[in-house]
Amino acid sequence: MKWIWLSILVVSGMLLLATIVRNRISWSWLSRFSIHLTAAAAVLYLLNQTGLVPGVHIPLNPATIGTAVLLGVPGIAALAGLQAVLF
């Protein structure tokens, strides 16, 4: 079963790469993604490790990392607000 999933992953990755190369999509999205990822990781680290805001600790799991990467620093503020309201 693992081989089936691995083959699906490889084939879909190759098709995605072929689509990107064929359509000549600019690589500026990669730099924007990298900047969002770096800024979100830095803010999450500062928030969790330094205790900058007392009582706020955002766990690192796929959902929080995905939110932080997609929304950037405002996404981290939204996560902290949700944590304060819900928990």
Backbone as CSV, one residue per row, in Angstrom:
resi,resn,N_x,N_y,N_z,CA_x,CA_y,CA_z,C_x,C_y,C_z
1,MET,0.823,-1.192,0.000,0.000,0.000,0.000,0.866,1.255,0.000
2,LYS,2.019,1.175,0.705,2.912,2.325,0.737,3.453,2.640,-0.652
3,TRP,3.698,1.608,-1.444,4.225,1.830,-2.788,3.208,2.528,-3.671
4,ILE,1.956,2.234,-3.468,0.908,2.899,-4.259,0.885,4.381,-3.938
5,TRP,0.896,4.718,-2.647,0.883,6.133,-2.260,2.151,6.844,-2.712
6,LEU,3.281,6.160,-2.615,4.536,6.756,-3.057,4.526,7.009,-4.557
7,SER,3.999,6.067,-5.327,3.939,6.263,-6.778,2.977,7.390,-7.142
8,ILE,1.861,7.506,-6.430,0.933,8.614,-6.680,1.609,9.945,-6.370
9,LEU,2.366,9.995,-5.278,3.083,11.213,-4.910,4.119,11.587,-5.968
10,VAL,4.874,10.625,-6.434,5.909,10.899,-7.430,5.290,11.359,-8.741
11,VAL,4.258,10.686,-9.196,3.613,11.058,-10.459,2.981,12.440,-10.359
12,SER,2.295,12.727,-9.271,1.671,14.045,-9.140,2.726,15.140,-9.017
13,GLY,3.831,14.860,-8.353,4.919,15.835,-8.277,5.527,16.116,-9.636
14,MET,5.706,15.073,-10.438,6.249,15.271,-11.787,5.278,16.049,-12.662
15,LEU,3.987,15.768,-12.544,2.996,16.512,-13.320,2.937,17.975,-12.896
16,LEU,3.054,18.238,-11.613,3.075,19.617,-11.134,4.303,20.350,-11.651
17,LEU,5.449,19.709,-11.601,6.672,20.319,-12.115,6.568,20.582,-13.614
18,ALA,5.990,19.644,-14.365,5.812,19.842,-15.805,4.877,21.009,-16.086
19,THR,3.835,21.150,-15.298,2.903,22.267,-15.481,3.584,23.596,-15.188
20,ILE,4.375,23.646,-14.135,5.073,24.889,-13.791,6.065,25.269,-14.880
21,VAL,6.825,24.304,-15.366,7.823,24.594,-16.396,7.148,24.962,-17.710
22,ARG,6.098,24.270,-18.063,5.429,24.524,-19.337,4.768,25.894,-19.365
23,ASN,4.146,26.290,-18.273,3.451,27.576,-18.243,4.360,28.729,-17.843
24,ARG,5.589,28.428,-17.498,6.578,29.446,-17.126,6.058,30.363,-16.029
25,ILE,5.543,29.754,-15.013,5.074,30.514,-13.859,6.293,31.152,-13.200
26,SER,6.159,32.407,-12.844,7.295,33.097,-12.240,7.616,32.485,-10.881
27,TRP,8.837,32.602,-10.504,9.295,32.026,-9.252,9.180,33.017,-8.103
28,SER,8.508,34.144,-8.325,8.362,35.130,-7.252,7.510,34.581,-6.107
29,TRP,6.607,33.655,-6.403,5.784,33.072,-5.354,6.643,32.313,-4.355
30,LEU,7.760,31.750,-4.836,8.640,31.007,-3.941,9.322,31.940,-2.946
31,SER,9.722,33.110,-3.409,10.356,34.060,-2.486,9.341,34.603,-1.485
32,ARG,8.117,34.865,-1.922,7.086,35.328,-0.989,6.772,34.255,0.044
33,PHE,6.679,33.020,-0.399,6.421,31.909,0.512,7.548,31.771,1.526
34,SER,8.784,31.902,1.067,9.934,31.791,1.968,9.945,32.905,3.006
35,ILE,9.594,34.123,2.587,9.549,35.241,3.528,8.452,35.025,4.564
36,HIS,7.263,34.570,4.114,6.181,34.278,5.062,6.590,33.186,6.041
37,LEU,7.209,32.142,5.528,7.625,31.030,6.377,8.648,31.480,7.414
38,THR,9.625,32.258,6.988,10.666,32.723,7.905,10.104,33.659,8.966
39,ALA,9.279,34.609,8.549,8.699,35.554,9.510,7.786,34.837,10.497
40,ALA,6.973,33.913,10.008,6.059,33.183,10.886,6.831,32.309,11.869
41,ALA,7.887,31.659,11.400,8.690,30.825,12.293,9.372,31.669,13.361
42,ALA,9.879,32.835,12.976,10.544,33.709,13.950,9.559,34.204,15.006
43,VAL,8.370,34.613,14.581,7.382,35.111,15.542,6.885,33.980,16.440
44,LEU,6.652,32.802,15.868,6.243,31.658,16.696,7.317,31.315,17.722
45,TYR,8.565,31.354,17.297,9.660,31.057,18.224,9.711,32.094,19.339
46,LEU,9.653,33.365,18.967,9.691,34.418,19.984,8.516,34.310,20.944
47,LEU,7.353,34.015,20.404,6.159,33.923,21.235,6.230,32.739,22.192
48,ASN,6.679,31.600,21.697,6.699,30.391,22.524,7.885,30.332,23.480
49,GLN,9.055,30.718,23.038,10.257,30.517,23.842,10.548,31.636,24.829
50,THR,10.244,32.865,24.450,10.608,33.972,25.327,9.518,34.321,26.315
51,GLY,8.309,33.874,26.088,7.213,34.234,26.977,6.873,35.708,26.860
52,LEU,7.011,36.236,25.664,6.753,37.650,25.408,5.351,38.045,25.837
53,VAL,4.387,37.178,25.548,3.008,37.382,25.996,2.723,36.295,27.028
54,PRO,2.546,36.661,28.280,2.349,35.647,29.327,1.088,34.810,29.095
55,GLY,1.226,33.516,29.271,0.087,32.616,29.167,-0.255,32.176,27.758
56,VAL,0.507,32.616,26.768,0.221,32.224,25.384,1.313,31.270,24.923
57,HIS,0.909,30.079,24.561,1.814,29.088,23.986,1.072,28.425,22.838
58,ILE,1.554,28.613,21.628,0.915,28.040,20.448,1.670,26.764,20.091
59,PRO,1.010,25.615,20.151,1.693,24.362,19.842,2.066,24.293,18.363
60,LEU,3.155,23.612,18.089,3.598,23.447,16.709,3.059,22.129,16.173
61,ASN,2.031,22.214,15.364,1.471,21.060,14.684,1.142,21.494,13.256
62,PRO,0.782,20.570,12.373,0.550,20.949,10.977,-0.507,22.034,10.788
63,ALA,-1.532,22.046,11.603,-2.586,23.056,11.441,-2.080,24.453,11.779
64,THR,-1.355,24.581,12.881,-0.871,25.910,13.260,0.243,26.384,12.337
65,ILE,1.106,25.487,11.918,2.168,25.876,10.997,1.582,26.271,9.650
66,GLY,0.595,25.521,9.173,-0.055,25.877,7.907,-0.741,27.227,7.976
67,THR,-1.420,27.496,9.080,-2.071,28.795,9.256,-1.047,29.911,9.305
68,ALA,0.029,29.681,10.017,1.064,30.708,10.132,1.733,30.978,8.791
69,VAL,1.952,29.950,8.003,2.600,30.140,6.705,1.661,30.813,5.720
70,LEU,0.404,30.390,5.693,-0.535,30.983,4.735,-0.883,32.425,5.072
71,LEU,-1.077,32.713,6.346,-1.518,34.048,6.741,-0.395,34.931,7.259
72,GLY,0.768,34.349,7.518,1.893,35.136,8.001,1.732,35.528,9.460
73,VAL,2.304,36.667,9.809,2.268,37.138,11.196,0.838,37.428,11.656
74,PRO,-0.046,37.999,10.815,-1.437,38.162,11.266,-2.123,36.831,11.587
75,GLY,-1.717,35.768,10.922,-2.258,34.448,11.234,-1.871,33.986,12.624
76,ILE,-0.662,34.336,13.053,-0.233,33.985,14.403,-1.038,34.777,15.424
77,ALA,-1.301,36.040,15.111,-2.145,36.844,16.007,-3.548,36.250,16.089
78,ALA,-4.061,35.763,14.956,-5.380,35.128,14.955,-5.368,33.849,15.792
79,LEU,-4.301,33.065,15.683,-4.189,31.850,16.494,-4.129,32.177,17.980
80,ALA,-3.380,33.212,18.328,-3.297,33.608,19.741,-4.651,34.106,20.236
81,GLY,-5.368,34.847,19.396,-6.698,35.313,19.774,-7.678,34.171,19.938
82,LEU,-7.630,33.207,19.025,-8.501,32.035,19.146,-8.183,31.241,20.405
83,GLN,-6.906,31.126,20.709,-6.526,30.397,21.916,-7.033,31.117,23.161
84,ALA,-6.974,32.431,23.163,-7.438,33.196,24.323,-8.949,33.086,24.485
85,VAL,-9.674,33.051,23.369,-11.136,33.001,23.434,-11.632,31.590,23.732
86,LEU,-11.047,30.590,23.090,-11.558,29.229,23.213,-11.046,28.493,24.444
87,PHE,-9.840,28.783,24.872,-9.271,28.019,25.983,-9.050,28.942,27.128
